[in-house]
């Protein structure tokens, strides 16, 4: 698999995943969605260890469910179903953790109870949508940086960090006007790539 892989359409991707033994398609699916699932779970204030474990459980659940999944764009986006599966796994995690509390000594039980109560499950849809936008932006940035020189990317990132064009031009030894040109090039490509990814993966 290469980073240049792109789904043709969500329908095509889902058709390929109906074959549980299509290892290449599953590898590609995990490549594109695993980090997003992890980000959602972490945003719900679960620790890294638990989030990683739940991600694997979600992937297994998807592997079981996707062959029977019927995509209907009129009933909602694919990612809505994806974060519903994720939320259900988190709920199951909370239920099991809660059931095990009585077997823990007092200090540890109190700590675990506070941890469980801190999980922000009721906001799953808001969290998922926020993380989706952030995830697509990061994925798009990763893709487009391969098509620009390091100087162009550095100039853009320095602007994002709040540096003045004159400072960037001096640091990178380029014309000040180039700073603005580079910024527009990057912004245009980012918008295009985010829109494409949202169509293909959403």
PANU-870450 format. One record per residue: residue number from 1; x, y, z of N, C-alpha, C, O in turn. Coordinates in pm, whole numbers, always signed. Atoms other than C-alpha are relative to their C-alpha. Layout:
// PANU-870450
NUM | X | Y | Z | X | Y | Z | X | Y | Z | X | Y | Z
...
// end
This chain:
// PANU-870450
1 | +84 | -120 | +0 | +0 | +0 | +0 | +87 | +124 | +0 | +191 | +125 | +66
2 | -75 | -125 | +3 | +123 | +353 | -75 | -87 | +112 | +52 | -210 | +101 | +57
3 | +75 | -116 | -52 | +28 | +691 | +67 | -82 | +65 | -110 | -173 | +144 | -82
4 | +70 | -63 | +112 | -92 | +785 | -281 | -134 | -67 | -30 | -208 | -22 | -117
5 | +127 | +69 | +21 | -383 | +540 | -258 | -119 | +93 | +24 | -120 | +169 | +120
6 | +123 | -77 | -21 | -723 | +702 | -300 | -118 | -89 | -33 | -117 | -161 | -133
7 | +122 | +72 | +30 | -1066 | +546 | -279 | -62 | +61 | -125 | -61 | +183 | -143
8 | +73 | -53 | +115 | -1256 | +574 | -604 | -131 | +62 | +47 | -163 | +175 | +12
9 | +123 | -52 | -60 | -1585 | +614 | -418 | -23 | -76 | +129 | +37 | -182 | +150
10 | +33 | +74 | -122 | -1726 | +515 | -80 | -67 | -132 | -35 | -42 | -235 | +29
11 | +70 | +122 | +38 | -1949 | +264 | -257 | +99 | -108 | -43 | +84 | -224 | -5
12 | -99 | +94 | +47 | -1650 | +100 | -426 | +79 | -56 | +117 | +104 | -177 | +124
13 | -76 | +42 | -117 | -1455 | +89 | -101 | -79 | -101 | +83 | -25 | -203 | +125
14 | +82 | +87 | -82 | -1743 | -69 | +87 | -26 | -134 | -67 | -36 | -237 | +0
15 | +17 | +124 | +74 | -1796 | -326 | -185 | +123 | -89 | +16 | +111 | -210 | +34
16 | -124 | +76 | -15 | -1433 | -431 | -159 | +11 | -60 | +139 | +64 | -170 | +157
17 | -12 | +45 | -139 | -1459 | -463 | +218 | -101 | -107 | +36 | -96 | -162 | +146
18 | +94 | +109 | -26 | -1745 | -710 | +191 | +72 | -135 | -1 | +23 | -234 | +52
19 | -82 | +121 | -1 | -1473 | -966 | +130 | +95 | +8 | +119 | +192 | +84 | +116
20 | -82 | -4 | -122 | -1322 | -1031 | +475 | +144 | -43 | -26 | +233 | -13 | +53
21 | -133 | +52 | +29 | -1024 | -1195 | +310 | +78 | +89 | -98 | +187 | +52 | -143
22 | -72 | -96 | +84 | -930 | -896 | +96 | +93 | +81 | +90 | +61 | +192 | +132
23 | -92 | -60 | -96 | -628 | -813 | +311 | +48 | +138 | -41 | +64 | +227 | +43
24 | -49 | -130 | +47 | -509 | -525 | +95 | -101 | +110 | +25 | -66 | +219 | +70
25 | +104 | -100 | -22 | -841 | -343 | +114 | -17 | +30 | +149 | -37 | +145 | +187
26 | +11 | -22 | -145 | -859 | -394 | +491 | +119 | +79 | +53 | +104 | +162 | +143
27 | -119 | -75 | -40 | -504 | -265 | +528 | -18 | +148 | -35 | +19 | +236 | +43
28 | +23 | -138 | +42 | -601 | +45 | +334 | -106 | +68 | +86 | -94 | +185 | +122
29 | +106 | -54 | -86 | -918 | +91 | +537 | +56 | +40 | +136 | +30 | +150 | +184
30 | -61 | -28 | -130 | -724 | +70 | +864 | +92 | +120 | -9 | +95 | +203 | +82
31 | -93 | -114 | +18 | -463 | +312 | +728 | -75 | +133 | +5 | -29 | +228 | +67
32 | +74 | -126 | +9 | -727 | +576 | +659 | -89 | +29 | +120 | -114 | +146 | +149
33 | +100 | -26 | -104 | -965 | +530 | +952 | +47 | -26 | +143 | -13 | +25 | +238
34 | -41 | +35 | -135 | -771 | +392 | +1248 | +34 | +123 | +85 | -7 | +132 | +201
35 | -39 | -119 | -76 | -623 | +727 | +1353 | -121 | +85 | +35 | -128 | +141 | +145
36 | +123 | -76 | -25 | -962 | +897 | +1322 | -77 | -61 | +118 | -122 | +10 | +208
37 | +70 | +68 | -109 | -1122 | +635 | +1548 | +73 | +26 | +132 | +10 | +54 | +234
38 | -81 | -24 | -121 | -837 | +674 | +1797 | -19 | +143 | +50 | -34 | +165 | +170
39 | +16 | -140 | -38 | -872 | +1053 | +1794 | -133 | +24 | +71 | -139 | +97 | +170
40 | +132 | -14 | -63 | -1244 | +1030 | +1877 | +4 | -52 | +144 | -42 | +13 | +237
41 | -3 | +63 | -133 | -1180 | +797 | +2168 | +85 | +81 | +97 | +47 | +99 | +213
42 | -86 | -79 | -87 | -896 | +1005 | +2307 | -67 | +131 | +39 | -51 | +179 | +152
43 | +71 | -123 | -29 | -1109 | +1317 | +2283 | -105 | -21 | +108 | -142 | +72 | +179
44 | +97 | +33 | -104 | -1358 | +1142 | +2506 | +66 | -21 | +136 | +3 | -64 | +232
45 | -78 | +1 | -125 | -1083 | +1150 | +2773 | +36 | -140 | +50 | +51 | -162 | +170
46 | -55 | +130 | -37 | -980 | +788 | +2768 | +152 | +7 | -16 | +203 | +82 | -99
47 | -146 | -3 | +11 | -610 | +719 | +2822 | +47 | -76 | -124 | -31 | -146 | -189
48 | -55 | +58 | +122 | -380 | +600 | +2545 | -18 | -152 | -3 | -58 | -207 | -106
49 | +9 | +146 | -4 | -378 | +236 | +2655 | -142 | -48 | -29 | -162 | -137 | -112
50 | +139 | +40 | +19 | -756 | +206 | +2676 | -49 | +37 | -140 | -121 | -40 | -204
51 | +42 | -43 | +134 | -807 | +405 | +2355 | +54 | -96 | -106 | -19 | -133 | -198
52 | -60 | +92 | +97 | -567 | +178 | +2164 | -71 | -134 | +1 | -93 | -195 | -104
53 | +70 | +128 | -12 | -742 | -131 | +2297 | -139 | +8 | -63 | -182 | -85 | -132
54 | +134 | -16 | +56 | -1086 | +3 | +2201 | +7 | +13 | -152 | -81 | -38 | -222
55 | -17 | -10 | +145 | -960 | +94 | +1853 | +5 | -139 | -62 | -61 | -164 | -163
56 | -11 | +135 | +54 | -867 | -269 | +1796 | -134 | -73 | +6 | -168 | -149 | -85
57 | +133 | +61 | -11 | -1209 | -380 | +1919 | -95 | +55 | -106 | -177 | -18 | -162
58 | +83 | -62 | +104 | -1376 | -132 | +1682 | +35 | -58 | -136 | -54 | -89 | -215
59 | -44 | +56 | +129 | -1168 | -260 | +1389 | -55 | -142 | -17 | -100 | -179 | -125
60 | +55 | +136 | +6 | -1272 | -617 | +1473 | -150 | +3 | -25 | -202 | -75 | -105
61 | +145 | -13 | +19 | -1636 | -511 | +1498 | -34 | +40 | -143 | -128 | -13 | -202
62 | +21 | -43 | +138 | -1614 | -335 | +1163 | +27 | -115 | -96 | -45 | -133 | -195
63 | -33 | +115 | +85 | -1451 | -642 | +1010 | -117 | -99 | -2 | -144 | -164 | -104
64 | +115 | +90 | -10 | -1753 | -841 | +1131 | -123 | +58 | -68 | -200 | -15 | -130
65 | +124 | -64 | +43 | -2019 | -586 | +1031 | +2 | +50 | -146 | -101 | +47 | -213
66 | -3 | -64 | +132 | -1899 | -428 | +706 | -45 | -90 | -116 | -106 | -39 | -210
67 | +50 | +84 | +110 | -1967 | -731 | +483 | -152 | +6 | -15 | -203 | -16 | -125
68 | +147 | -10 | +7 | -2338 | -687 | +570 | -49 | +145 | -9 | -169 | +170 | -26
69 | +40 | -142 | -1 | -2334 | -306 | +574 | -45 | +45 | -138 | +24 | +23 | -238
70 | +53 | -54 | +126 | -2549 | -142 | +306 | +9 | +152 | +3 | -60 | +217 | +81
71 | -17 | -145 | +0 | -2437 | +210 | +226 | -114 | +68 | -74 | -146 | +33 | -188
72 | +107 | -79 | +59 | -2720 | +455 | +159 | +29 | +146 | +32 | +11 | +190 | +146
73 | -42 | -139 | -23 | -2603 | +815 | +115 | -116 | +88 | +49 | -93 | +194 | +107
74 | +115 | -80 | -43 | -2958 | +938 | +184 | -31 | -21 | +149 | -107 | +56 | +208
75 | +25 | +28 | -141 | -2954 | +787 | +534 | +110 | +55 | +91 | +105 | +39 | +213
76 | -107 | -56 | -80 | -2638 | +962 | +646 | +137 | -38 | -51 | +150 | -126 | -136
77 | -137 | +24 | +43 | -2264 | +967 | +601 | +55 | -129 | +61 | +12 | -174 | +167
78 | -64 | +121 | -48 | -2049 | +661 | +640 | +65 | +23 | +136 | +61 | -65 | +222
79 | -68 | -26 | -127 | -1855 | +827 | +922 | -97 | +7 | +118 | -57 | -17 | +232
80 | +99 | +1 | -109 | -2179 | +865 | +1122 | -18 | -142 | +55 | -25 | -163 | +176
81 | +9 | +140 | -42 | -2213 | +488 | +1128 | +128 | -42 | +70 | +125 | -116 | +168
82 | -129 | +33 | -57 | -1843 | +460 | +1205 | +11 | +47 | +145 | +56 | -28 | +232
83 | -13 | -46 | -139 | -1861 | +679 | +1515 | -110 | -56 | +89 | -97 | -54 | +211
84 | +101 | +70 | -80 | -2181 | +502 | +1625 | +56 | -132 | +51 | +38 | -168 | +167
85 | -66 | +125 | -39 | -1990 | +173 | +1627 | +104 | +28 | +109 | +115 | -46 | +206
86 | -103 | -38 | -97 | -1709 | +347 | +1815 | -64 | +32 | +136 | -16 | -14 | +239
87 | +69 | -37 | -125 | -1949 | +494 | +2074 | -52 | -123 | +72 | -46 | -131 | +195
88 | +51 | +123 | -62 | -2104 | +152 | +2132 | +111 | -79 | +69 | +90 | -138 | +175
89 | -112 | +70 | -62 | -1761 | +4 | +2201 | +45 | +70 | +128 | +83 | +5 | +225
90 | -36 | -75 | -120 | -1685 | +282 | +2448 | -103 | -27 | +110 | -66 | -44 | +226
91 | +105 | +32 | -98 | -2019 | +220 | +2620 | +23 | -137 | +62 | +9 | -156 | +183
92 | -27 | +134 | -49 | -1932 | -147 | +2646 | +121 | +0 | +94 | +123 | -71 | +194
93 | -119 | -15 | -85 | -1593 | -51 | +2791 | -38 | +58 | +136 | +7 | +8 | +240
94 | +44 | -63 | -124 | -1759 | +173 | +3052 | -78 | -99 | +85 | -59 | -107 | +206
95 | +81 | +99 | -72 | -2007 | -101 | +3145 | +89 | -104 | +69 | +68 | -138 | +185
96 | -88 | +102 | -56 | -1731 | -358 | +3196 | +87 | +57 | +112 | +110 | -9 | +213
97 | -82 | -66 | -103 | -1514 | -113 | +3390 | -83 | +22 | +127 | -37 | +0 | +239
98 | +88 | -25 | -114 | -1809 | -21 | +3609 | -31 | -127 | +77 | -36 | -126 | +200
99 | +33 | +128 | -64 | -1892 | -385 | +3677 | +118 | -53 | +82 | +99 | -128 | +177
100 | -119 | +50 | -69 | -1534 | -448 | +3790 | +40 | +84 | +120 | +130 | +47 | +194
101 | -39 | -91 | -108 | -1523 | -159 | +4039 | -7 | -64 | +138 | +79 | -41 | +222
102 | +20 | +58 | -133 | -1652 | -362 | +4332 | +112 | -95 | +41 | +127 | -126 | +159
103 | -108 | +93 | -32 | -1354 | -595 | +4307 | +132 | +71 | +30 | +232 | +5 | +60
104 | -123 | -76 | -20 | -1098 | -315 | +4348 | +9 | +51 | +143 | -93 | +77 | +206
105 | -16 | -61 | -134 | -952 | -187 | +4677 | -42 | +146 | -5 | -44 | +207 | -112
106 | +57 | -134 | -5 | -1086 | +150 | +4792 | +76 | +108 | -77 | +14 | +175 | -160
107 | -71 | -109 | +71 | -810 | +387 | +4665 | -7 | -15 | -151 | -29 | +82 | -223
108 | +3 | +25 | +144 | -800 | +223 | +4322 | -141 | +13 | -55 | -160 | +63 | -165
109 | +139 | -10 | +44 | -1181 | +200 | +4301 | -42 | +145 | -19 | -109 | +178 | -116
110 | +33 | -142 | +10 | -1216 | +573 | +4365 | +63 | +62 | -124 | -1 | +140 | -195
111 | -71 | -53 | +117 | -958 | +653 | +4098 | -65 | -46 | -130 | -85 | +33 | -222
112 | +64 | +56 | +120 | -1121 | +423 | +3842 | -138 | +61 | -23 | -178 | +87 | -136
113 | +134 | -58 | +12 | -1466 | +563 | +3917 | +8 | +143 | -54 | -74 | +181 | -138
114 | -19 | -136 | +49 | -1343 | +919 | +3859 | +37 | -1 | -149 | -7 | +83 | -226
115 | -42 | +15 | +140 | -1182 | +806 | +3534 | -121 | -31 | -89 | -140 | +31 | -193
116 | +119 | +38 | +77 | -1503 | +640 | +3411 | -97 | +117 | -12 | -151 | +143 | -119
117 | +94 | -112 | +1 | -1717 | +940 | +3509 | +48 | +117 | -86 | -31 | +202 | -127
118 | -54 | -109 | +80 | -1484 | +1169 | +3317 | -9 | -22 | -150 | +22 | +69 | -228
119 | +11 | +29 | +143 | -1546 | +999 | +2983 | -118 | +77 | -60 | -230 | +68 | -10
120 | +100 | -92 | +57 | -1738 | +1242 | +2760 | -83 | -65 | -110 | -92 | -12 | -221
121 | +78 | +75 | +99 | -1959 | +990 | +2582 | -122 | +74 | -55 | -149 | +63 | -175
122 | +120 | -66 | +53 | -2277 | +1206 | +2555 | +26 | +95 | -116 | -67 | +127 | -190
123 | -31 | -95 | +106 | -2097 | +1441 | +2315 | +62 | -66 | -122 | +132 | -1 | -199
124 | -67 | +76 | +105 | -1994 | +1171 | +2068 | -16 | +61 | -138 | +81 | +66 | -214
125 | +21 | -53 | +134 | -2151 | +1331 | +1760 | +78 | +129 | -22 | +139 | +150 | -126
126 | -74 | -126 | +10 | -2003 | +1673 | +1830 | +150 | -27 | -7 | +222 | +34 | -86
127 | -141 | +37 | -2 | -1667 | +1518 | +1909 | +43 | -59 | -134 | +146 | -20 | -189
128 | -33 | +68 | +125 | -1670 | +1299 | +1599 | +10 | +98 | -115 | +101 | +87 | -198
129 | -1 | -97 | +110 | -1751 | +1589 | +1367 | +121 | +93 | +10 | +184 | +125 | -90
130 | -117 | -85 | -21 | -1482 | +1810 | +1519 | +128 | -73 | -37 | +215 | -17 | -104
131 | -119 | +78 | +29 | -1224 | +1534 | +1497 | +10 | -33 | -149 | +120 | -44 | -203
132 | +0 | +30 | +143 | -1327 | +1455 | +1140 | +62 | +117 | -78 | +145 | +96 | -166
133 | -54 | -117 | +69 | -1250 | +1809 | +1025 | +150 | +13 | +25 | +228 | +41 | -67
134 | -142 | -8 | -34 | -919 | +1809 | +1209 | +78 | -112 | -68 | +188 | -90 | -117
135 | -67 | +115 | +60 | -832 | +1463 | +1080 | +19 | +20 | -151 | +126 | -8 | -204
136 | -12 | -24 | +144 | -904 | +1554 | +718 | +104 | +106 | -31 | +180 | +93 | -127
137 | -98 | -106 | +21 | -698 | +1871 | +747 | +142 | -54 | +12 | +229 | -22 | -69
138 | -133 | +58 | -20 | -400 | +1677 | +880 | +36 | -97 | -111 | +150 | -100 | -158
139 | -24 | +96 | +107 | -438 | +1403 | +621 | +27 | +72 | -132 | +114 | +32 | -208
140 | -20 | -79 | +122 | -467 | +1660 | +341 | +138 | +65 | +1 | +208 | +66 | -100
141 | -132 | -64 | -11 | -159 | +1843 | +468 | +111 | -102 | -28 | +207 | -72 | -100
142 | -100 | +105 | +21 | +38 | +1518 | +474 | +12 | -34 | -147 | +122 | -58 | -197
143 | -1 | +34 | +141 | -62 | +1448 | +116 | +62 | +110 | -86 | +144 | +82 | -173
144 | -44 | -106 | +90 | +5 | +1789 | -37 | +145 | +41 | +23 | +207 | +97 | -67
145 | -139 | -40 | -24 | +344 | +1844 | +129 | +96 | -72 | -94 | +208 | -26 | -115
146 | -85 | +74 | +95 | +482 | +1587 | -114 | +9 | +70 | -135 | +97 | +40 | -215
147 | +2 | -67 | +130 | +398 | +1816 | -403 | +57 | +141 | +5 | +63 | +210 | -97
148 | -60 | -132 | -16 | +558 | +2133 | -264 | +141 | -13 | +56 | +172 | -111 | +122
149 | -136 | +0 | -55 | +919 | +2219 | -181 | -6 | +28 | +150 | -103 | +87 | +198
150 | -4 | -31 | -144 | +1020 | +2237 | +186 | -11 | +149 | +30 | -70 | +187 | +131
151 | +6 | -144 | -22 | +1058 | +2615 | +151 | -144 | +51 | -4 | -183 | +134 | +79
152 | +140 | -40 | +12 | +696 | +2657 | +39 | -77 | -44 | +125 | -155 | +34 | +181
153 | +70 | +52 | -118 | +571 | +2438 | +325 | +43 | +75 | +126 | -41 | +109 | +210
154 | -49 | -73 | -117 | +792 | +2613 | +580 | -58 | +141 | +6 | -94 | +189 | +114
155 | +54 | -136 | +5 | +673 | +2955 | +466 | -146 | +1 | +46 | -188 | +91 | +119
156 | +141 | +8 | -40 | +310 | +2848 | +508 | -13 | -26 | +150 | -92 | +41 | +218
157 | +11 | +35 | -141 | +363 | +2691 | +850 | +42 | +117 | +89 | -15 | +137 | +196
158 | -44 | -116 | -78 | +548 | +3000 | +975 | -110 | +107 | +5 | -124 | +177 | +105
159 | +113 | -93 | -2 | +247 | +3211 | +873 | -109 | -50 | +94 | -170 | +29 | +167
160 | +100 | +59 | -91 | +15 | +2973 | +1056 | +40 | +25 | +145 | -46 | +47 | +231
161 | -50 | -24 | -136 | +235 | +3020 | +1362 | -4 | +147 | +40 | +23 | +181 | +154
162 | +17 | -142 | -32 | +179 | +3396 | +1337 | +116 | +90 | -34 | +116 | +207 | +6
163 | -114 | -83 | +36 | +508 | +3520 | +1195 | -34 | +96 | -114 | -114 | +63 | -202
164 | +21 | -100 | +105 | +512 | +3833 | +978 | +71 | -43 | -129 | +170 | -115 | -125
165 | -57 | +36 | +130 | +586 | +3799 | +606 | +144 | +45 | -12 | +227 | -26 | -70
166 | -137 | -51 | +9 | +898 | +4013 | +638 | +98 | -91 | +75 | +209 | -115 | +29
167 | -84 | +91 | -81 | +1037 | +3782 | +909 | +21 | -132 | -74 | +133 | -183 | -80
168 | -7 | +127 | +73 | +957 | +3469 | +704 | +92 | +13 | -120 | +174 | -75 | -146
169 | -82 | -23 | +119 | +1118 | +3615 | +393 | +148 | +4 | +37 | +231 | -53 | -33
170 | -140 | -10 | -44 | +1436 | +3695 | +583 | +53 | -136 | +43 | +165 | -174 | +7
171 | -44 | +129 | -51 | +1454 | +3357 | +754 | +21 | -103 | -111 | +114 | -184 | -106
172 | -5 | +99 | +107 | +1394 | +3159 | +436 | +75 | +49 | -124 | +92 | -24 | -222
173 | -75 | -61 | +111 | +1588 | +3395 | +207 | -81 | -2 | -130 | -34 | -47 | -235
174 | +87 | -11 | +118 | +1296 | +3454 | -29 | -61 | +140 | -3 | -54 | +214 | +95
175 | +65 | -131 | +11 | +1111 | +3759 | -156 | -125 | +2 | +87 | -192 | -100 | +102
176 | +118 | -11 | -84 | +836 | +3888 | +72 | -127 | -32 | -78 | -221 | -90 | -24
177 | +118 | +29 | +83 | +589 | +3866 | -215 | -21 | -150 | -17 | -134 | -196 | -32
178 | +10 | +145 | +15 | +670 | +3494 | -245 | -73 | -63 | +118 | -140 | -165 | +103
179 | +66 | +52 | -120 | +545 | +3440 | +109 | -151 | -6 | -21 | -216 | -105 | +13
180 | +145 | -6 | +24 | +194 | +3546 | +7 | -42 | -95 | -111 | -148 | -157 | -105
181 | +29 | +91 | +110 | +209 | +3349 | -317 | -2 | -144 | +50 | -92 | -221 | +16
182 | -7 | +136 | -54 | +313 | +3033 | -132 | -123 | -31 | +87 | -178 | -141 | +82
183 | +115 | +20 | -87 | +35 | +3081 | +120 | -125 | -32 | -82 | -201 | -122 | -47
184 | +118 | +23 | +82 | -230 | +3101 | -151 | +5 | -137 | -69 | -96 | -207 | -77
185 | -13 | +131 | +64 | -93 | +2796 | -332 | -37 | -113 | +96 | -112 | -204 | +61
186 | +28 | +103 | -100 | -105 | +2589 | -16 | -148 | -2 | +37 | -210 | -108 | +45
187 | +141 | -7 | -40 | -450 | +2711 | +85 | -91 | -56 | -108 | -186 | -128 | -78
188 | +81 | +51 | +110 | -594 | +2636 | -258 | +7 | -152 | -8 | -95 | -219 | -25
189 | -16 | +145 | +7 | -450 | +2284 | -261 | -63 | -69 | +120 | -122 | -176 | +107
190 | +61 | +58 | -119 | -561 | +2218 | +95 | -151 | -9 | -14 | -211 | -112 | +18
191 | +146 | +1 | +18 | -920 | +2316 | +15 | -42 | -110 | -97 | -140 | -181 | -73
192 | +32 | +102 | +100 | -920 | +2090 | -290 | +15 | -141 | +58 | -71 | -227 | +39
193 | -27 | +133 | -55 | -769 | +1796 | -106 | -97 | -37 | +110 | -141 | -151 | +118
194 | +96 | +26 | -107 | -997 | +1829 | +196 | -137 | -35 | -58 | -204 | -127 | -11
195 | +128 | +28 | +65 | -1303 | +1840 | -29 | -1 | -139 | -63 | -100 | -212 | -54
196 | -10 | +133 | +63 | -1182 | +1532 | -217 | -4 | -111 | +104 | -76 | -209 | +88
197 | -2 | +101 | -106 | -1107 | +1337 | +99 | -135 | -13 | +68 | -176 | -124 | +103
198 | +130 | +3 | -65 | -1440 | +1433 | +251 | -100 | -78 | -84 | -186 | -148 | -31
199 | +87 | +73 | +91 | -1616 | +1295 | -57 | +34 | -147 | -1 | -56 | -232 | +1
200 | -44 | +140 | +14 | -1409 | +977 | -73 | -11 | -80 | +130 | -41 | -199 | +127
201 | -8 | +73 | -125 | -1388 | +891 | +295 | -120 | +23 | +92 | -144 | -56 | +183
202 | +105 | -39 | -94 | -1686 | +1061 | +458 | -124 | -81 | -5 | -218 | -56 | +71
// end
